[in-house]
Amino acid sequence: MTALPLSFMTRPIAHRGLHDVQNGRPENSSAAIAAAISKGYGIEIDVQLSKDGAAMVFHDYHLNRLTGQKGAIAQRNAEWLSKVALSGGTGTIPTLKQILAQICGKVPLLIEIKDQDGNLGTNVGPLEFEVAQALRDYIGDVAIMSFNPNSVAAFVKNNLHIPVGLVTDRFEAADWPTLSQPTRLHLRGMNDLKKVGASFISHNQKYLHDLDFLNLKLSGIPILCWTVLSLKSEKKARKIATNITFEGYLA
């Protein structure tokens, strides 16, 4: 297990970059990344896989919400995606390699690998391999996380030197309707932490008090959380969490 660098515990982490479409900075865009760097914040980004196997910095499985296009990102090649304009700004969908070159170790980078299985199962591997390859020569504080423990395990097979963690939640049925109850309860209990070598978690800030029952604070594992939307919520979250991921205000 590789320990999470101190920088992830001391700098607030801008969720999908310091995005603000009112000022031309869509989420996960180069402009949002630049704004976060200028403020000295850590940065969280999401990665999805293109049809031809490239890691694209994009949150959703479908293009509809964030662009003027339709369809699944996994059905389009990287070259085509890199020309798609992001709504609310002048930039296009970046590749992970482009964002890594932009950040270049200036601030800590937290990468969420989006589940490619569809139900947090074992049908993963290509995206995790691509992310590991992109990070092979990266110099700077970086960490990997995913809701899917299988995804984290697949990444670790390709890179043993980068800290990994789990994105965690209460996994209520209303929020995760496609998951079976046994799967939801298993994930809620964070039973895969040791199995995947997780050195941190990023927990739903609404349910931080759940962690008291799991004794995570006593074990000393760093607790990040998602997503804090105000200074008031930040103050409450910091009573339990080691650090926050935030958006919609300046932490």
C-alpha positions as CSV (number, residue, x, y, z in Angstrom):
1,M,0.0,0.0,0.0
2,T,1.3,3.4,-1.0
3,A,0.5,6.2,1.4
4,L,-1.5,9.2,0.3
5,P,0.8,12.3,0.0
6,L,0.3,15.0,2.6
7,S,-0.7,17.5,-0.1
8,F,-4.1,15.7,-0.5
9,M,-4.8,16.4,3.2
10,T,-3.8,20.0,3.3
11,R,-5.2,21.6,0.1
12,P,-8.9,21.7,-0.6
13,I,-9.7,19.7,-3.8
14,A,-11.6,21.4,-6.6
15,H,-14.3,18.9,-7.8
16,R,-13.8,18.4,-11.6
17,G,-11.5,21.5,-11.5
18,L,-12.6,24.9,-10.4
19,H,-15.5,24.9,-12.8
20,D,-18.0,27.8,-13.3
21,V,-19.9,27.9,-16.6
22,Q,-21.0,31.4,-15.9
23,N,-17.3,32.3,-16.4
24,G,-16.6,30.0,-19.3
25,R,-15.2,27.1,-17.2
26,P,-17.1,23.8,-17.8
27,E,-16.4,20.9,-15.4
28,N,-13.3,18.8,-16.3
29,S,-12.2,21.4,-18.8
30,S,-8.7,22.8,-19.3
31,A,-10.1,26.2,-18.2
32,A,-11.4,24.7,-14.9
33,I,-8.0,23.0,-14.4
34,A,-6.1,26.3,-15.0
35,A,-8.4,28.2,-12.5
36,A,-7.7,25.6,-9.8
37,I,-4.0,25.7,-10.4
38,S,-4.0,29.5,-10.1
39,K,-5.7,29.2,-6.7
40,G,-3.4,26.4,-5.5
41,Y,-6.2,23.9,-5.0
42,G,-5.9,20.2,-5.5
43,I,-7.8,18.9,-8.5
44,E,-10.2,16.0,-8.9
45,I,-11.0,14.8,-12.4
46,D,-13.0,11.9,-13.9
47,V,-11.9,9.6,-16.7
48,Q,-13.9,7.6,-19.2
49,L,-12.8,5.3,-22.0
50,S,-13.2,6.2,-25.7
51,K,-14.1,3.6,-28.3
52,D,-10.4,3.3,-29.4
53,G,-9.1,3.0,-25.9
54,A,-8.0,6.5,-24.9
55,A,-8.6,7.9,-21.4
56,M,-10.8,11.0,-21.8
57,V,-11.4,13.5,-19.0
58,F,-15.2,13.5,-18.8
59,H,-17.6,12.6,-16.1
60,D,-20.8,11.3,-17.7
61,Y,-21.3,8.1,-19.7
62,H,-23.2,10.1,-22.3
63,L,-22.4,13.3,-24.1
64,N,-25.8,14.9,-23.8
65,R,-25.5,17.0,-20.5
66,L,-22.1,18.4,-21.1
67,T,-21.9,18.9,-24.9
68,G,-24.2,19.6,-27.8
69,Q,-23.8,16.0,-29.0
70,K,-25.7,12.8,-28.1
71,G,-24.7,9.3,-27.5
72,A,-22.2,7.4,-25.3
73,I,-18.6,8.5,-25.0
74,A,-17.6,4.9,-25.3
75,Q,-19.0,4.8,-28.8
76,R,-16.8,7.5,-30.2
77,N,-13.0,7.6,-31.0
78,A,-10.7,9.9,-29.1
79,E,-9.9,12.1,-32.2
80,W,-13.6,12.8,-32.7
81,L,-14.2,13.5,-28.9
82,S,-11.3,15.8,-28.7
83,K,-13.0,18.1,-31.2
84,V,-16.4,18.2,-29.3
85,A,-17.0,21.5,-27.6
86,L,-17.9,21.5,-24.0
87,S,-21.1,23.5,-23.2
88,G,-20.5,26.7,-21.4
89,G,-17.0,27.3,-22.6
90,T,-14.6,27.4,-25.5
91,G,-12.8,24.2,-24.8
92,T,-13.2,20.7,-26.0
93,I,-13.1,17.3,-24.3
94,P,-9.5,16.8,-23.2
95,T,-7.5,13.6,-23.0
96,L,-5.9,12.5,-19.7
97,K,-2.5,13.0,-21.3
98,Q,-3.4,16.6,-22.1
99,I,-4.5,17.3,-18.5
100,L,-1.5,15.7,-17.1
101,A,0.8,17.9,-19.2
102,Q,-1.2,20.9,-18.1
103,I,-1.0,20.2,-14.4
104,C,2.6,18.9,-14.6
105,G,2.9,18.4,-10.8
106,K,1.9,21.9,-9.9
107,V,-0.9,20.8,-7.6
108,P,-2.1,17.3,-6.3
109,L,-4.3,15.4,-8.7
110,L,-7.0,13.0,-7.7
111,I,-8.3,10.8,-10.6
112,E,-11.6,9.0,-10.4
113,I,-11.8,6.1,-12.8
114,K,-15.5,5.8,-13.8
115,D,-17.0,2.3,-13.6
116,Q,-17.0,0.7,-17.0
117,D,-18.8,-2.5,-15.9
118,G,-22.1,-0.8,-15.4
119,N,-22.8,-2.5,-12.0
120,L,-19.4,-2.1,-10.2
121,G,-18.5,-5.6,-11.4
122,T,-15.4,-7.3,-12.8
123,N,-15.8,-6.2,-16.5
124,V,-13.0,-3.7,-16.2
125,G,-9.3,-3.4,-17.3
126,P,-8.7,-1.4,-20.5
127,L,-9.3,2.0,-18.9
128,E,-7.3,1.2,-15.8
129,F,-4.4,0.1,-18.0
130,E,-4.6,3.2,-20.1
131,V,-4.6,5.5,-17.0
132,A,-1.6,3.5,-15.6
133,Q,0.3,4.0,-18.8
134,A,-0.4,7.7,-18.9
135,L,0.9,8.1,-15.4
136,R,4.0,6.0,-15.9
137,D,6.3,9.1,-16.3
138,Y,4.2,11.6,-14.5
139,I,6.0,13.6,-11.8
140,G,3.8,15.1,-9.1
141,D,1.4,14.1,-6.4
142,V,-1.4,11.9,-7.9
143,A,-3.8,9.3,-6.5
144,I,-6.4,7.0,-8.1
145,M,-9.9,6.2,-6.8
146,S,-13.1,4.5,-8.0
147,F,-16.5,3.4,-6.7
148,N,-15.7,0.0,-8.2
149,P,-13.2,-2.0,-6.1
150,N,-12.5,-4.1,-9.1
151,S,-11.4,-1.1,-11.0
152,V,-9.0,-0.1,-8.3
153,A,-7.6,-3.6,-8.2
154,A,-7.1,-3.6,-12.0
155,F,-5.2,-0.3,-11.8
156,V,-2.9,-1.6,-9.0
157,K,-2.0,-4.6,-11.3
158,N,-0.5,-2.1,-13.7
159,N,1.0,0.4,-11.3
160,L,2.2,-0.4,-7.7
161,H,3.6,3.0,-6.8
162,I,0.6,5.3,-7.0
163,P,-1.8,5.5,-3.9
164,V,-5.3,4.2,-4.5
165,G,-8.6,4.6,-2.6
166,L,-12.3,3.9,-2.8
167,V,-15.1,6.3,-3.4
168,T,-17.6,5.3,-0.8
169,D,-21.3,5.9,0.0
170,R,-24.2,4.6,1.9
171,F,-25.3,2.9,-1.3
172,E,-29.0,3.4,-0.8
173,A,-31.3,1.5,-3.2
174,A,-32.8,4.8,-4.5
175,D,-29.4,6.0,-5.6
176,W,-28.1,2.7,-6.9
177,P,-31.1,1.0,-8.3
178,T,-29.2,-1.5,-10.5
179,L,-27.2,-2.9,-7.7
180,S,-28.4,-5.9,-5.8
181,Q,-28.9,-5.6,-2.0
182,P,-26.0,-7.9,-1.2
183,T,-23.7,-5.8,-3.4
184,R,-24.9,-2.6,-1.9
185,L,-24.4,-3.8,1.7
186,H,-20.9,-5.2,0.8
187,L,-19.8,-1.8,-0.7
188,R,-21.4,0.1,2.2
189,G,-19.3,-1.9,4.6
190,M,-16.1,-1.0,2.7
191,N,-15.0,-4.6,2.8
192,D,-12.5,-4.3,0.0
193,L,-10.2,-1.7,1.6
194,K,-7.5,-4.1,2.5
195,K,-8.0,-6.3,-0.6
196,V,-7.3,-3.5,-3.0
197,G,-4.6,-1.8,-0.9
198,A,-6.6,1.4,-0.4
199,S,-4.8,4.1,1.5
200,F,-7.7,6.5,1.7
201,I,-11.5,6.8,1.0
202,S,-13.6,9.6,-0.4
203,H,-17.0,9.4,1.2
204,N,-20.3,11.0,0.5
205,Q,-20.3,14.0,2.7
206,K,-24.0,13.6,3.6
207,Y,-23.1,10.3,5.4
208,L,-19.8,11.1,7.1
209,H,-21.3,10.1,10.4
210,D,-21.6,6.5,9.2
211,L,-17.9,6.3,9.4
212,D,-18.0,6.4,13.2
213,F,-19.5,2.9,13.2
214,L,-16.7,1.6,10.9
215,N,-13.9,2.9,13.2
216,L,-12.1,4.3,10.2
217,K,-11.0,7.4,12.2
218,L,-9.4,5.1,14.8
219,S,-7.5,3.2,12.1
220,G,-5.9,6.5,10.8
221,I,-7.0,6.1,7.2
222,P,-7.3,9.6,5.5
223,I,-11.0,10.5,4.9
224,L,-11.7,12.7,1.9
225,C,-15.3,13.5,1.1
226,W,-17.5,14.6,-1.8
227,T,-19.0,17.0,-2.7
228,V,-19.1,20.0,-0.4
229,L,-21.2,22.9,-1.7
230,S,-20.8,25.7,0.8
231,L,-18.7,27.0,3.7
232,K,-21.3,25.9,6.1
233,S,-21.2,22.4,4.8
234,E,-17.4,22.5,4.8
235,K,-17.3,23.4,8.5
236,K,-19.5,20.5,9.3
237,A,-17.6,18.0,7.1
238,R,-14.3,18.9,8.5
239,K,-15.3,17.7,12.0
240,I,-14.9,14.2,10.5
241,A,-13.2,14.4,7.2
242,T,-9.5,14.9,6.7
243,N,-10.1,17.0,3.6
244,I,-12.9,18.0,1.3
245,T,-13.7,18.0,-2.4
246,F,-15.7,21.1,-3.2
247,E,-17.5,23.1,-5.9
248,G,-19.7,26.1,-6.2
249,Y,-17.7,28.4,-3.8
250,L,-14.1,29.1,-2.8
251,A,-13.0,26.8,0.0
